[in-house]
Amino acid sequence: MNEVVQYQNEEKYALITLQNGKVNAISHEVIDGLNAALNNAEQERKIVILTGQPGIFSAGFDLKTMTKGADSAKELVTKGSELSLRMLSFPMPIIIACSGHAIAKGAFMLLYADYRIGVAGNFKIGLNEVMIGMTMHHAGIEVARARLAPIFFERSVNNSEIYTPKGAVAAGFLDVIVSEKELLPTAIQTALLFTKLNAKAHAATKLRLRTPYINKIRAAIDLDLKSEIAINS
C-alpha cells in the first residue's frame, strides 16, 4: 500500500480506502496501491470492501498523466484495464461502498465488483469519456457490454449518459442505495453475509461465469496496445 490507498485489516474483511486528493484520481500510484492491497486480502483470504472519501468515490484517471501524451495515456489506460482483469477474477468477494460521485474510471471500477452499494444524494455516476473527447478504448467497451444492462450499454458508452444513484442502479453500475450514514455499516453487513458462501465454490463459480467475457476483455487489451489512445479537443 501507499499514502493514496489505505488498508485496514478486520476480522472478517479488509477495508481498502482510496485517498488521492479531492477527486480521488486513479493514478499509477493508486493502481499500485490497489494491487498491493488486493495481494494482502488474497493472502489473508479476506472479503474486500473498497470505498472512497465522503462525496467522491473517484472521478477517473489522473488527468495530468492522461494529457501528457499518447504514450503516457496508453500506459495508464492499459494498467487500468489489467486491474479490471484482476478484480473480475479475484477469488474473494469484492464489495464497493461507492461514497459519492463515480465518473469515467471511477464508474468502471464499479463494474469490476461483486456487489456495489451507492449513497443517496446529488451524485453523478457514469462514463463521460466521449463527452470529454476520448474515444472509448476497446477494453472499456467489453467491460461495459458485460456488466451494464443491455438497454443502457450504448447510452452509457457512446452517449456519455450520466446517472443519479437511482438511475445507476437501473443501468447496472450499482446494486442498492443507502443513506450516507448507512453506507459502511451496510457494506460490512454485506461482507458478513458473503462469509456464509463457500469460498472455493464462490471463486470457481465466478471464474466459470466470467471467463467468456474476461477473455474478450483480455483480447481487447491486446487490441488497445496496437491502437492509439484518441483524445480529441
URGI-V345016 format. One record per residue. N is the residue number from 1. PSI is psi in whole degrees, 0 to 359 (* if undefined). Layout:
n = [N | N]
psi = [PSI | PSI]
//
This chain:
n = [1 | 2 | 3 | 4 | 5 | 6 | 7 | 8 | 9 | 10 | 11 | 12 | 13 | 14 | 15 | 16 | 17 | 18 | 19 | 20 | 21 | 22 | 23 | 24 | 25 | 26 | 27 | 28 | 29 | 30 | 31 | 32 | 33 | 34 | 35 | 36 | 37 | 38 | 39 | 40 | 41 | 42 | 43 | 44 | 45 | 46 | 47 | 48 | 49 | 50 | 51 | 52 | 53 | 54 | 55 | 56 | 57 | 58 | 59 | 60 | 61 | 62 | 63 | 64 | 65 | 66 | 67 | 68 | 69 | 70 | 71 | 72 | 73 | 74 | 75 | 76 | 77 | 78 | 79 | 80 | 81 | 82 | 83 | 84 | 85 | 86 | 87 | 88 | 89 | 90 | 91 | 92 | 93 | 94 | 95 | 96 | 97 | 98 | 99 | 100 | 101 | 102 | 103 | 104 | 105 | 106 | 107 | 108 | 109 | 110 | 111 | 112 | 113 | 114 | 115 | 116 | 117 | 118 | 119 | 120 | 121 | 122 | 123 | 124 | 125 | 126 | 127 | 128 | 129 | 130 | 131 | 132 | 133 | 134 | 135 | 136 | 137 | 138 | 139 | 140 | 141 | 142 | 143 | 144 | 145 | 146 | 147 | 148 | 149 | 150 | 151 | 152 | 153 | 154 | 155 | 156 | 157 | 158 | 159 | 160 | 161 | 162 | 163 | 164 | 165 | 166 | 167 | 168 | 169 | 170 | 171 | 172 | 173 | 174 | 175 | 176 | 177 | 178 | 179 | 180 | 181 | 182 | 183 | 184 | 185 | 186 | 187 | 188 | 189 | 190 | 191 | 192 | 193 | 194 | 195 | 196 | 197 | 198 | 199 | 200 | 201 | 202 | 203 | 204 | 205 | 206 | 207 | 208 | 209 | 210 | 211 | 212 | 213 | 214 | 215 | 216 | 217 | 218 | 219 | 220 | 221 | 222 | 223 | 224 | 225 | 226 | 227 | 228 | 229 | 230 | 231 | 232 | 233]
psi = [175 | 190 | 333 | 352 | 118 | 140 | 122 | 117 | 114 | 173 | 317 | 352 | 167 | 131 | 119 | 127 | 128 | 129 | 72 | 75 | 185 | 340 | 4 | 51 | 141 | 103 | 177 | 319 | 321 | 314 | 319 | 317 | 321 | 317 | 320 | 319 | 318 | 324 | 314 | 313 | 321 | 318 | 324 | 359 | 46 | 137 | 141 | 132 | 119 | 128 | 176 | 211 | 161 | 123 | 347 | 122 | 299 | 141 | 9 | 193 | 152 | 115 | 329 | 319 | 319 | 329 | 3 | 331 | 167 | 318 | 320 | 317 | 316 | 320 | 315 | 319 | 317 | 318 | 321 | 323 | 322 | 326 | 325 | 318 | 319 | 313 | 320 | 333 | 10 | 132 | 335 | 155 | 142 | 123 | 132 | 125 | 92 | 106 | 8 | 229 | 142 | 104 | 146 | 239 | 331 | 320 | 323 | 322 | 324 | 329 | 352 | 352 | 167 | 331 | 136 | 121 | 122 | 166 | 136 | 144 | 183 | 66 | 153 | 134 | 127 | 179 | 104 | 16 | 310 | 325 | 323 | 8 | 13 | 124 | 126 | 133 | 154 | 319 | 321 | 320 | 317 | 323 | 312 | 320 | 322 | 325 | 340 | 155 | 133 | 320 | 340 | 353 | 300 | 326 | 321 | 316 | 311 | 331 | 357 | 40 | 128 | 138 | 153 | 168 | 320 | 316 | 328 | 332 | 313 | 321 | 332 | 7 | 327 | 160 | 329 | 156 | 138 | 173 | 164 | 318 | 340 | 353 | 301 | 318 | 322 | 321 | 318 | 317 | 320 | 319 | 319 | 324 | 322 | 336 | 342 | 346 | 150 | 117 | 319 | 319 | 322 | 311 | 317 | 320 | 321 | 314 | 318 | 320 | 319 | 345 | 318 | 316 | 337 | 319 | 321 | 322 | 318 | 317 | 324 | 325 | 317 | 320 | 320 | 324 | 334 | 356 | 165 | 143 | 112 | 114 | 112 | 140 | *]
//
